[in-house]
Amino acid sequence: MTQLEIKTNFHKLIDEIDDQKELAKLYEYFIALKQNFEKSGSDWWDELTDEQRKNIDISIEECNDPSKLIPHDQVMKEARKWLKK
């Protein structure tokens, strides 16, 4: 996947987030990642295990296949169930 494709897919994912709180959390997470990268001088990707990298690659591939996407409301419904446990 090219850098442009990755950026385009990130933009699409961000555009699909309707919840301002969730969007703010995601923004803060990416700011923290960027700051950690700048401080350490290394790429966080290099610090991941092979299994973590593989799982991220699989997730990216699944994001590009609309048939594998789960609607936001369904994800939130499942998350609420898990949080109640």
KEKE-3310 file (N, C-alpha, C; in steps of 0.2 Angstrom, whole numbers, plus 5000, padded with zeros to 4 digits):
npx = (5004:5003:5010:5001:4989:4987:4986:4974:4965:4965:4960:4947:4942:4942:4933:4921:4919:4907:4905:4910:4918:4924:4932:4940:4947:4954:4962:4970:4977:4984:4992:5000:5007:5014:5022:5029:5037:5044:5052:5059:5065:5064:5054:5038:5033:5044:5046:5036:5030:5032:5020:5011:5013:5008:4995:4990:4992:4983:4971:4971:4970:4957:4950:4949:4941:4925:4915:4919:4918:4911:4897:4897:4887:4884:4896:4898:4887:4891:4903:4897:4891:4902:4908:4900:4902)
npy = (4994:5011:5027:5037:5030:5025:5037:5042:5032:5033:5046:5043:5034:5043:5052:5045:5044:5049:5053:5065:5065:5052:5055:5065:5058:5049:5058:5064:5052:5050:5062:5059:5048:5053:5063:5054:5047:5058:5061:5049:5046:5035:5024:5019:5008:4999:4995:4986:4969:4955:4948:4958:4967:4960:4958:4972:4974:4965:4971:4983:4979:4973:4984:4990:4982:4983:4974:4968:4977:4984:4991:5007:5009:4996:4991:5000:4995:4982:4985:4992:4981:4973:4982:4982:4971)
npz = (5000:4996:5002:4999:4998:5011:5018:5012:5016:5030:5031:5026:5036:5047:5043:5044:5058:5069:5082:5093:5104:5103:5092:5096:5106:5097:5090:5101:5104:5092:5092:5103:5099:5089:5096:5104:5094:5089:5101:5104:5092:5085:5075:5079:5074:5072:5084:5087:5088:5077:5076:5080:5070:5059:5063:5062:5048:5043:5048:5041:5028:5029:5031:5019:5012:5009:5012:5024:5034:5049:5054:5063:5074:5077:5082:5093:5101:5104:5111:5122:5128:5132:5141:5152:5158)
capx = (5000:5007:5008:4994:4983:4986:4983:4967:4961:4965:4955:4940:4940:4941:4927:4916:4918:4902:4905:4915:4922:4929:4936:4945:4952:4958:4966:4975:4981:4989:4997:5004:5011:5019:5027:5034:5041:5049:5056:5063:5069:5063:5048:5035:5032:5050:5045:5031:5032:5030:5013:5007:5013:5004:4988:4989:4992:4977:4966:4971:4967:4950:4947:4949:4936:4918:4911:4921:4917:4906:4894:4899:4882:4885:4903:4896:4882:4895:4907:4893:4890:4909:4910:4895:4904)
capy = (5000:5017:5032:5041:5026:5024:5043:5042:5027:5036:5051:5040:5032:5048:5055:5040:5045:5054:5055:5070:5062:5047:5058:5068:5053:5047:5064:5064:5046:5051:5067:5056:5044:5058:5065:5049:5046:5063:5061:5043:5046:5029:5023:5014:5002:4995:4992:4980:4962:4952:4947:4964:4970:4956:4960:4978:4973:4962:4976:4988:4975:4972:4991:4991:4978:4986:4968:4966:4983:4983:4998:5010:5008:4989:4991:5003:4991:4977:4988:4993:4974:4972:4987:4981:4965)
capz = (5000:4995:5007:4998:4999:5018:5020:5010:5020:5036:5030:5026:5043:5051:5041:5046:5065:5070:5089:5094:5110:5100:5087:5101:5109:5092:5089:5106:5103:5086:5094:5108:5095:5085:5101:5106:5089:5089:5107:5103:5086:5081:5072:5084:5070:5073:5091:5087:5087:5070:5076:5080:5063:5055:5064:5059:5041:5042:5049:5035:5022:5030:5031:5012:5009:5012:5015:5030:5038:5054:5056:5069:5079:5079:5086:5099:5104:5107:5116:5128:5132:5135:5147:5157:5162)
cpx = (5004:5005:5002:4988:4982:4983:4976:4963:4960:4959:4948:4938:4938:4934:4921:4914:4913:4902:4911:4920:4927:4934:4942:4950:4957:4964:4972:4980:4986:4994:5002:5009:5016:5024:5032:5039:5046:5054:5061:5067:5068:5055:5044:5033:5038:5049:5040:5033:5029:5022:5008:5007:5008:4996:4986:4988:4985:4971:4966:4968:4959:4946:4945:4944:4929:4914:4913:4920:4911:4903:4896:4894:4883:4891:4901:4892:4886:4900:4903:4892:4897:4910:4905:4898:4909)
cpy = (5006:5022:5035:5036:5025:5031:5044:5038:5030:5042:5048:5037:5037:5051:5051:5041:5050:5057:5059:5068:5057:5050:5062:5064:5050:5052:5064:5058:5047:5057:5064:5051:5048:5061:5060:5047:5052:5063:5055:5043:5040:5028:5017:5008:4997:4992:4987:4974:4960:4951:4953:4968:4967:4958:4967:4978:4970:4967:4981:4985:4975:4979:4993:4987:4980:4980:4966:4972:4982:4990:5000:5008:5000:4988:4994:4998:4985:4979:4989:4986:4973:4976:4985:4975:4966)
cpz = (5000:5001:5006:4999:5007:5021:5018:5014:5027:5036:5030:5032:5047:5050:5043:5054:5066:5078:5090:5099:5107:5096:5091:5104:5103:5090:5094:5106:5097:5088:5099:5104:5091:5090:5103:5101:5089:5095:5106:5097:5082:5079:5077:5080:5071:5080:5092:5086:5080:5071:5077:5073:5059:5056:5062:5052:5039:5043:5044:5029:5023:5030:5023:5008:5013:5015:5022:5036:5043:5055:5063:5075:5081:5084:5093:5104:5108:5112:5123:5132:5135:5142:5153:5161:5167)
residu = (MET:THR:GLN:LEU:GLU:ILE:LYS:THR:ASN:PHE:HIS:LYS:LEU:ILE:ASP:GLU:ILE:ASP:ASP:GLN:LYS:GLU:LEU:ALA:LYS:LEU:TYR:GLU:TYR:PHE:ILE:ALA:LEU:LYS:GLN:ASN:PHE:GLU:LYS:SER:GLY:SER:ASP:TRP:TRP:ASP:GLU:LEU:THR:ASP:GLU:GLN:ARG:LYS:ASN:ILE:ASP:ILE:SER:ILE:GLU:GLU:CYS:ASN:ASP:PRO:SER:LYS:LEU:ILE:PRO:HIS:ASP:GLN:VAL:MET:LYS:GLU:ALA:ARG:LYS:TRP:LEU:LYS:LYS)
# end
